Amino acid sequence: MKDYVSECQQMVKTQLEARDIIDPRVLEAFSRVPRHEFVSINLREGAYVDYPLSIGEGQTISQPYMVALMTQALQLKGTERVLEVGTGSGYQAAILACLAGEVYSIERLPGLAEESETRLVRLGFGNVRIKVGDGTKGWEEFSPYDGIIVTAGSNQVPEPLLQQLNDGGRLVIPVGGEFLQDLKRVTRKGDKFVQESLGGCRFVPLIGEYGWREEVKN
Ligand code: SAH
């Protein structure tokens, strides 16, 4: 049996702290969430490597550093209401659950949504609510959000997500082409939206009304 606890500590040290992840709360969350629980048994061995991991149905969890970079960009203090688009395995949602008050997460593939819901309950992350649907339209019922994170690559910034952002709230989203995107942070200041670029990235496509309109190849 592998020593996942020490692998996890190593990951935090060499992949996150050694780069530019400096928020102590973010580092603490990554050392608490057991990443190997979010992948199938045959992929567990490599759960803490510096790469994305397959989670089935052609989807992936990003490399730990990318999850951390996006999380840090949300600047969470502990009481926020956060929306995630693209639940996937539930790993990012679990990290957010450690750092915010309430987490809402939307996944378009029912199989993945169901699995991650069961997993998060089993692991004791009680402050996450998941639904199946098109996350490009947001989740109006619980808006406005202090943070919104989109974990699939879009061709545009979905307008409904901007509308569901609280004043001062941050939206972190990869925007660009089918294969390469630019990670953007959009901060709402009243009626204004200030955009910053956080670097290049590569995500599976965000498919929906305000994203890619059809299935594109991953
Ligand atoms: N955050 C996930 C990884 C997400 S991979 C994790 O931690 O494991 C991207 C996910 O976005 C995929 O599961 C894909 O099905 C989903 N997705 C793509 N378009 C979507 C949309 N419009 N609404 C909700 N989920 C979407």
py3Dmol code that shows the C-alpha trace and the ligand (Angstrom):
import py3Dmol

protein = """\
ATOM      1  CA  MET A   1       0.000   0.000   0.000  1.00  0.00           C
ATOM      2  CA  LYS A   2       1.427   3.365  -1.009  1.00  0.00           C
ATOM      3  CA  ASP A   3       1.953   6.118   1.519  1.00  0.00           C
ATOM      4  CA  TYR A   4      -0.475   8.596  -0.009  1.00  0.00           C
ATOM      5  CA  VAL A   5      -0.188  11.031   2.893  1.00  0.00           C
ATOM      6  CA  SER A   6       3.515  11.610   2.318  1.00  0.00           C
ATOM      7  CA  GLU A   7       3.012  11.698  -1.483  1.00  0.00           C
ATOM      8  CA  CYS A   8       0.446  14.400  -0.940  1.00  0.00           C
ATOM      9  CA  GLN A   9       2.807  16.431   1.297  1.00  0.00           C
ATOM     10  CA  GLN A  10       5.535  16.044  -1.339  1.00  0.00           C
ATOM     11  CA  MET A  11       3.159  17.286  -4.033  1.00  0.00           C
ATOM     12  CA  VAL A  12       2.326  20.382  -1.990  1.00  0.00           C
ATOM     13  CA  LYS A  13       5.999  21.125  -1.418  1.00  0.00           C
ATOM     14  CA  THR A  14       7.505  20.425  -4.828  1.00  0.00           C
ATOM     15  CA  GLN A  15       4.650  21.296  -7.193  1.00  0.00           C
ATOM     16  CA  LEU A  16       2.828  24.108  -5.394  1.00  0.00           C
ATOM     17  CA  GLU A  17       5.072  25.831  -2.816  1.00  0.00           C
ATOM     18  CA  ALA A  18       8.096  25.575  -5.114  1.00  0.00           C
ATOM     19  CA  ARG A  19       6.138  27.482  -7.760  1.00  0.00           C
ATOM     20  CA  ASP A  20       3.982  30.491  -6.954  1.00  0.00           C
ATOM     21  CA  ILE A  21       1.281  29.093  -4.681  1.00  0.00           C
ATOM     22  CA  ILE A  22       1.756  31.158  -1.530  1.00  0.00           C
ATOM     23  CA  ASP A  23      -1.694  31.395   0.093  1.00  0.00           C
ATOM     24  CA  PRO A  24      -1.288  29.272   3.266  1.00  0.00           C
ATOM     25  CA  ARG A  25      -4.987  28.344   3.307  1.00  0.00           C
ATOM     26  CA  VAL A  26      -4.743  27.038  -0.261  1.00  0.00           C
ATOM     27  CA  LEU A  27      -1.636  24.975   0.566  1.00  0.00           C
ATOM     28  CA  GLU A  28      -3.384  23.579   3.640  1.00  0.00           C
ATOM     29  CA  ALA A  29      -6.457  22.571   1.590  1.00  0.00           C
ATOM     30  CA  PHE A  30      -4.262  20.686  -0.906  1.00  0.00           C
ATOM     31  CA  SER A  31      -2.598  18.775   1.910  1.00  0.00           C
ATOM     32  CA  ARG A  32      -6.003  17.802   3.333  1.00  0.00           C
ATOM     33  CA  VAL A  33      -7.851  16.565   0.235  1.00  0.00           C
ATOM     34  CA  PRO A  34      -6.877  12.982  -0.730  1.00  0.00           C
ATOM     35  CA  ARG A  35      -6.455  13.314  -4.520  1.00  0.00           C
ATOM     36  CA  HIS A  36      -6.111   9.525  -4.967  1.00  0.00           C
ATOM     37  CA  GLU A  37      -9.758   9.136  -3.861  1.00  0.00           C
ATOM     38  CA  PHE A  38     -10.900  11.085  -6.926  1.00  0.00           C
ATOM     39  CA  VAL A  39      -9.558   8.729  -9.603  1.00  0.00           C
ATOM     40  CA  SER A  40     -10.240   5.106 -10.494  1.00  0.00           C
ATOM     41  CA  ILE A  41      -8.231   2.479  -8.606  1.00  0.00           C
ATOM     42  CA  ASN A  42      -5.939   1.720 -11.552  1.00  0.00           C
ATOM     43  CA  LEU A  43      -4.800   5.367 -11.722  1.00  0.00           C
ATOM     44  CA  ARG A  44      -4.224   5.841  -7.983  1.00  0.00           C
ATOM     45  CA  GLU A  45      -0.518   5.097  -8.169  1.00  0.00           C
ATOM     46  CA  GLY A  46       0.030   8.274 -10.150  1.00  0.00           C
ATOM     47  CA  ALA A  47      -2.538  10.438  -8.381  1.00  0.00           C
ATOM     48  CA  TYR A  48       0.023  12.926  -7.019  1.00  0.00           C
ATOM     49  CA  VAL A  49       2.159  13.402 -10.149  1.00  0.00           C
ATOM     50  CA  ASP A  50       2.553  16.754 -11.892  1.00  0.00           C
ATOM     51  CA  TYR A  51       0.032  15.911 -14.661  1.00  0.00           C
ATOM     52  CA  PRO A  52      -3.691  15.916 -15.387  1.00  0.00           C
ATOM     53  CA  LEU A  53      -5.509  12.621 -14.696  1.00  0.00           C
ATOM     54  CA  SER A  54      -8.251  10.884 -16.636  1.00  0.00           C
ATOM     55  CA  ILE A  55     -11.612  10.654 -14.833  1.00  0.00           C
ATOM     56  CA  GLY A  56     -13.546   8.783 -17.550  1.00  0.00           C
ATOM     57  CA  GLU A  57     -15.999   9.949 -20.226  1.00  0.00           C
ATOM     58  CA  GLY A  58     -13.088  11.706 -21.990  1.00  0.00           C
ATOM     59  CA  GLN A  59     -12.665  14.201 -19.118  1.00  0.00           C
ATOM     60  CA  THR A  60      -9.689  15.043 -16.893  1.00  0.00           C
ATOM     61  CA  ILE A  61      -8.804  16.587 -13.512  1.00  0.00           C
ATOM     62  CA  SER A  62      -6.189  19.267 -14.105  1.00  0.00           C
ATOM     63  CA  GLN A  63      -2.657  18.933 -12.809  1.00  0.00           C
ATOM     64  CA  PRO A  64      -2.512  19.901  -9.088  1.00  0.00           C
ATOM     65  CA  TYR A  65      -0.667  23.157  -9.861  1.00  0.00           C
ATOM     66  CA  MET A  66      -3.399  24.366 -12.244  1.00  0.00           C
ATOM     67  CA  VAL A  67      -6.146  23.555  -9.704  1.00  0.00           C
ATOM     68  CA  ALA A  68      -4.123  25.469  -7.088  1.00  0.00           C
ATOM     69  CA  LEU A  69      -3.435  28.461  -9.334  1.00  0.00           C
ATOM     70  CA  MET A  70      -7.133  28.843 -10.178  1.00  0.00           C
ATOM     71  CA  THR A  71      -8.136  28.373  -6.545  1.00  0.00           C
ATOM     72  CA  GLN A  72      -5.624  30.947  -5.312  1.00  0.00           C
ATOM     73  CA  ALA A  73      -6.908  33.419  -7.920  1.00  0.00           C
ATOM     74  CA  LEU A  74     -10.349  33.297  -6.265  1.00  0.00           C
ATOM     75  CA  GLN A  75      -8.836  34.863  -3.080  1.00  0.00           C
ATOM     76  CA  LEU A  76     -11.158  33.019  -0.692  1.00  0.00           C
ATOM     77  CA  LYS A  77     -11.221  33.831   3.031  1.00  0.00           C
ATOM     78  CA  GLY A  78     -13.683  31.212   4.302  1.00  0.00           C
ATOM     79  CA  THR A  79     -17.242  32.503   4.250  1.00  0.00           C
ATOM     80  CA  GLU A  80     -17.847  32.913   0.520  1.00  0.00           C
ATOM     81  CA  ARG A  81     -20.467  31.380  -1.712  1.00  0.00           C
ATOM     82  CA  VAL A  82     -18.730  29.824  -4.712  1.00  0.00           C
ATOM     83  CA  LEU A  83     -19.968  28.353  -7.992  1.00  0.00           C
ATOM     84  CA  GLU A  84     -17.964  25.787  -9.941  1.00  0.00           C
ATOM     85  CA  VAL A  85     -18.775  24.886 -13.549  1.00  0.00           C
ATOM     86  CA  GLY A  86     -17.510  21.389 -14.458  1.00  0.00           C
ATOM     87  CA  THR A  87     -17.690  19.161 -11.355  1.00  0.00           C
ATOM     88  CA  GLY A  88     -15.860  16.257 -13.033  1.00  0.00           C
ATOM     89  CA  SER A  89     -14.419  14.072 -10.259  1.00  0.00           C
ATOM     90  CA  GLY A  90     -15.306  16.545  -7.504  1.00  0.00           C
ATOM     91  CA  TYR A  91     -11.624  17.200  -6.604  1.00  0.00           C
ATOM     92  CA  GLN A  92     -11.745  20.941  -7.239  1.00  0.00           C
ATOM     93  CA  ALA A  93     -15.089  21.110  -5.418  1.00  0.00           C
ATOM     94  CA  ALA A  94     -13.508  19.406  -2.372  1.00  0.00           C
ATOM     95  CA  ILE A  95     -10.651  21.934  -2.369  1.00  0.00           C
ATOM     96  CA  LEU A  96     -13.187  24.775  -2.563  1.00  0.00           C
ATOM     97  CA  ALA A  97     -15.218  23.181   0.241  1.00  0.00           C
ATOM     98  CA  CYS A  98     -12.181  23.586   2.544  1.00  0.00           C
ATOM     99  CA  LEU A  99     -11.800  27.262   1.637  1.00  0.00           C
ATOM    100  CA  ALA A 100     -15.297  28.736   1.274  1.00  0.00           C
ATOM    101  CA  GLY A 101     -18.628  28.647   3.101  1.00  0.00           C
ATOM    102  CA  GLU A 102     -20.859  27.102   0.455  1.00  0.00           C
ATOM    103  CA  VAL A 103     -19.970  25.466  -2.854  1.00  0.00           C
ATOM    104  CA  TYR A 104     -22.357  24.932  -5.762  1.00  0.00           C
ATOM    105  CA  SER A 105     -21.123  22.837  -8.670  1.00  0.00           C
ATOM    106  CA  ILE A 106     -22.680  22.034 -12.044  1.00  0.00           C
ATOM    107  CA  GLU A 107     -21.767  19.102 -14.319  1.00  0.00           C
ATOM    108  CA  ARG A 108     -23.304  18.377 -17.721  1.00  0.00           C
ATOM    109  CA  LEU A 109     -22.613  14.616 -17.673  1.00  0.00           C
ATOM    110  CA  PRO A 110     -25.026  12.864 -15.262  1.00  0.00           C
ATOM    111  CA  GLY A 111     -22.695   9.884 -14.658  1.00  0.00           C
ATOM    112  CA  LEU A 112     -19.863  12.099 -13.406  1.00  0.00           C
ATOM    113  CA  ALA A 113     -22.204  14.292 -11.343  1.00  0.00           C
ATOM    114  CA  GLU A 114     -23.661  11.270  -9.571  1.00  0.00           C
ATOM    115  CA  GLU A 115     -20.293   9.674  -8.857  1.00  0.00           C
ATOM    116  CA  SER A 116     -18.744  12.825  -7.474  1.00  0.00           C
ATOM    117  CA  GLU A 117     -21.761  13.559  -5.310  1.00  0.00           C
ATOM    118  CA  THR A 118     -21.483  10.112  -3.696  1.00  0.00           C
ATOM    119  CA  ARG A 119     -17.720  10.542  -3.314  1.00  0.00           C
ATOM    120  CA  LEU A 120     -17.951  13.979  -1.657  1.00  0.00           C
ATOM    121  CA  VAL A 121     -20.546  12.753   0.829  1.00  0.00           C
ATOM    122  CA  ARG A 122     -18.443   9.672   1.636  1.00  0.00           C
ATOM    123  CA  LEU A 123     -15.362  11.852   2.235  1.00  0.00           C
ATOM    124  CA  GLY A 124     -17.337  14.217   4.452  1.00  0.00           C
ATOM    125  CA  PHE A 125     -17.486  17.366   2.320  1.00  0.00           C
ATOM    126  CA  GLY A 126     -20.934  18.457   3.418  1.00  0.00           C
ATOM    127  CA  ASN A 127     -21.019  22.016   2.088  1.00  0.00           C
ATOM    128  CA  VAL A 128     -21.092  21.115  -1.622  1.00  0.00           C
ATOM    129  CA  ARG A 129     -24.269  20.956  -3.682  1.00  0.00           C
ATOM    130  CA  ILE A 130     -24.149  19.433  -7.166  1.00  0.00           C
ATOM    131  CA  LYS A 131     -26.580  19.564 -10.074  1.00  0.00           C
ATOM    132  CA  VAL A 132     -26.661  18.248 -13.609  1.00  0.00           C
ATOM    133  CA  GLY A 133     -27.036  20.930 -16.241  1.00  0.00           C
ATOM    134  CA  ASP A 134     -25.471  23.497 -18.554  1.00  0.00           C
ATOM    135  CA  GLY A 135     -23.189  25.530 -16.305  1.00  0.00           C
ATOM    136  CA  THR A 136     -22.619  28.228 -18.934  1.00  0.00           C
ATOM    137  CA  LYS A 137     -26.015  29.541 -17.766  1.00  0.00           C
ATOM    138  CA  GLY A 138     -24.836  29.596 -14.137  1.00  0.00           C
ATOM    139  CA  TRP A 139     -27.066  28.599 -11.202  1.00  0.00           C
ATOM    140  CA  GLU A 140     -29.334  31.552 -10.675  1.00  0.00           C
ATOM    141  CA  GLU A 141     -31.125  30.245  -7.582  1.00  0.00           C
ATOM    142  CA  PHE A 142     -28.110  30.732  -5.270  1.00  0.00           C
ATOM    143  CA  SER A 143     -26.564  33.772  -6.976  1.00  0.00           C
ATOM    144  CA  PRO A 144     -24.818  36.163  -6.524  1.00  0.00           C
ATOM    145  CA  TYR A 145     -21.497  34.354  -6.019  1.00  0.00           C
ATOM    146  CA  ASP A 146     -18.320  35.765  -4.487  1.00  0.00           C
ATOM    147  CA  GLY A 147     -16.319  33.433  -6.687  1.00  0.00           C
ATOM    148  CA  ILE A 148     -17.040  31.496  -9.887  1.00  0.00           C
ATOM    149  CA  ILE A 149     -14.577  28.982 -11.298  1.00  0.00           C
ATOM    150  CA  VAL A 150     -14.943  27.318 -14.682  1.00  0.00           C
ATOM    151  CA  THR A 151     -12.856  24.173 -15.073  1.00  0.00           C
ATOM    152  CA  ALA A 152     -13.405  23.643 -18.812  1.00  0.00           C
ATOM    153  CA  GLY A 153     -12.111  25.775 -21.690  1.00  0.00           C
ATOM    154  CA  SER A 154     -14.522  28.240 -23.291  1.00  0.00           C
ATOM    155  CA  ASN A 155     -14.545  30.263 -26.498  1.00  0.00           C
ATOM    156  CA  GLN A 156     -16.093  33.224 -24.629  1.00  0.00           C
ATOM    157  CA  VAL A 157     -16.865  34.518 -21.127  1.00  0.00           C
ATOM    158  CA  PRO A 158     -20.466  33.362 -20.585  1.00  0.00           C
ATOM    159  CA  GLU A 159     -22.650  36.429 -19.944  1.00  0.00           C
ATOM    160  CA  PRO A 160     -24.870  34.717 -17.312  1.00  0.00           C
ATOM    161  CA  LEU A 161     -21.779  34.050 -15.168  1.00  0.00           C
ATOM    162  CA  LEU A 162     -20.900  37.762 -15.182  1.00  0.00           C
ATOM    163  CA  GLN A 163     -24.459  38.587 -14.180  1.00  0.00           C
ATOM    164  CA  GLN A 164     -24.352  36.112 -11.266  1.00  0.00           C
ATOM    165  CA  LEU A 165     -21.140  37.584  -9.841  1.00  0.00           C
ATOM    166  CA  ASN A 166     -21.368  39.598  -6.629  1.00  0.00           C
ATOM    167  CA  ASP A 167     -19.882  43.096  -6.500  1.00  0.00           C
ATOM    168  CA  GLY A 168     -16.170  42.504  -5.840  1.00  0.00           C
ATOM    169  CA  GLY A 169     -16.571  38.851  -6.881  1.00  0.00           C
ATOM    170  CA  ARG A 170     -14.032  37.009  -9.043  1.00  0.00           C
ATOM    171  CA  LEU A 171     -14.623  34.747 -12.056  1.00  0.00           C
ATOM    172  CA  VAL A 172     -11.730  32.485 -13.087  1.00  0.00           C
ATOM    173  CA  ILE A 173     -12.089  30.911 -16.521  1.00  0.00           C
ATOM    174  CA  PRO A 174      -9.944  29.536 -19.365  1.00  0.00           C
ATOM    175  CA  VAL A 175     -10.905  31.350 -22.585  1.00  0.00           C
ATOM    176  CA  GLY A 176      -9.547  30.803 -26.083  1.00  0.00           C
ATOM    177  CA  GLY A 177      -9.420  28.128 -28.770  1.00  0.00           C
ATOM    178  CA  GLU A 178     -10.297  24.469 -28.767  1.00  0.00           C
ATOM    179  CA  PHE A 179      -6.813  23.319 -27.700  1.00  0.00           C
ATOM    180  CA  LEU A 180      -5.187  26.265 -25.945  1.00  0.00           C
ATOM    181  CA  GLN A 181      -6.681  28.924 -23.751  1.00  0.00           C
ATOM    182  CA  ASP A 182      -5.699  31.908 -21.651  1.00  0.00           C
ATOM    183  CA  LEU A 183      -6.600  31.703 -17.973  1.00  0.00           C
ATOM    184  CA  LYS A 184      -8.550  34.849 -17.148  1.00  0.00           C
ATOM    185  CA  ARG A 185      -9.686  36.431 -13.913  1.00  0.00           C
ATOM    186  CA  VAL A 186     -12.624  38.821 -14.226  1.00  0.00           C
ATOM    187  CA  THR A 187     -13.376  40.961 -11.158  1.00  0.00           C
ATOM    188  CA  ARG A 188     -16.717  42.727 -10.853  1.00  0.00           C
ATOM    189  CA  LYS A 189     -16.548  46.343  -9.708  1.00  0.00           C
ATOM    190  CA  GLY A 190     -20.120  47.620  -9.761  1.00  0.00           C
ATOM    191  CA  ASP A 191     -21.151  47.591 -13.416  1.00  0.00           C
ATOM    192  CA  LYS A 192     -17.548  47.206 -14.565  1.00  0.00           C
ATOM    193  CA  PHE A 193     -15.663  43.974 -15.184  1.00  0.00           C
ATOM    194  CA  VAL A 194     -11.880  44.118 -14.903  1.00  0.00           C
ATOM    195  CA  GLN A 195      -9.982  41.380 -16.773  1.00  0.00           C
ATOM    196  CA  GLU A 196      -6.519  40.032 -16.004  1.00  0.00           C
ATOM    197  CA  SER A 197      -4.574  37.293 -17.743  1.00  0.00           C
ATOM    198  CA  LEU A 198      -3.003  34.586 -15.565  1.00  0.00           C
ATOM    199  CA  GLY A 199      -1.219  32.633 -18.325  1.00  0.00           C
ATOM    200  CA  GLY A 200      -1.732  29.887 -20.880  1.00  0.00           C
ATOM    201  CA  CYS A 201      -3.546  26.623 -20.188  1.00  0.00           C
ATOM    202  CA  ARG A 202      -5.188  23.642 -21.804  1.00  0.00           C
ATOM    203  CA  PHE A 203      -8.620  22.368 -20.787  1.00  0.00           C
ATOM    204  CA  VAL A 204     -11.292  20.042 -22.154  1.00  0.00           C
ATOM    205  CA  PRO A 205     -14.070  22.051 -23.856  1.00  0.00           C
ATOM    206  CA  LEU A 206     -16.899  23.839 -22.066  1.00  0.00           C
ATOM    207  CA  ILE A 207     -19.957  22.729 -24.015  1.00  0.00           C
ATOM    208  CA  GLY A 208     -23.167  24.696 -23.676  1.00  0.00           C
ATOM    209  CA  GLU A 209     -25.309  27.607 -24.763  1.00  0.00           C
ATOM    210  CA  TYR A 210     -22.660  30.246 -23.863  1.00  0.00           C
ATOM    211  CA  GLY A 211     -19.610  28.087 -24.644  1.00  0.00           C
ATOM    212  CA  TRP A 212     -18.777  25.715 -27.492  1.00  0.00           C
ATOM    213  CA  ARG A 213     -22.032  24.880 -29.194  1.00  0.00           C
ATOM    214  CA  GLU A 214     -21.273  21.342 -30.311  1.00  0.00           C
ATOM    215  CA  GLU A 215     -19.171  18.412 -29.246  1.00  0.00           C
ATOM    216  CA  VAL A 216     -15.611  19.169 -30.264  1.00  0.00           C
ATOM    217  CA  LYS A 217     -12.794  16.665 -30.016  1.00  0.00           C
ATOM    218  CA  ASN A 218     -10.906  16.637 -26.704  1.00  0.00           C
TER     219      ASN A 218
END
"""
ligand_1 = """\
26
SAH
N -13.119 20.276 -11.899
C -13.061 18.882 -12.286
C -12.456 18.650 -13.647
C -13.313 19.123 -14.698
S -13.054 18.511 -16.337
C -12.344 18.051 -11.245
O -11.845 18.603 -10.264
O -12.309 16.835 -11.412
C -14.279 19.510 -17.079
C -15.689 19.086 -16.764
O -16.560 20.079 -17.295
C -16.082 17.787 -17.435
O -16.540 16.885 -16.470
C -17.182 18.188 -18.418
O -18.184 17.219 -18.562
C -17.720 19.437 -17.752
N -18.466 20.389 -18.602
C -18.223 20.751 -19.882
N -19.130 21.668 -20.296
C -19.955 21.903 -19.230
C -21.094 22.747 -19.011
N -21.585 23.555 -19.961
N -21.692 22.722 -17.798
C -21.242 21.902 -16.809
N -20.175 21.072 -16.964
C -19.539 21.081 -18.155
"""
view = py3Dmol.view(width=600, height=400)
view.addModel(protein, "pdb")
view.setStyle({"model": 0}, {"cartoon": {"style": "trace"}})
view.addModel(ligand_1, "xyz")
view.setStyle({"model": 1}, {"stick": {}})
view.zoomTo()
view.show()
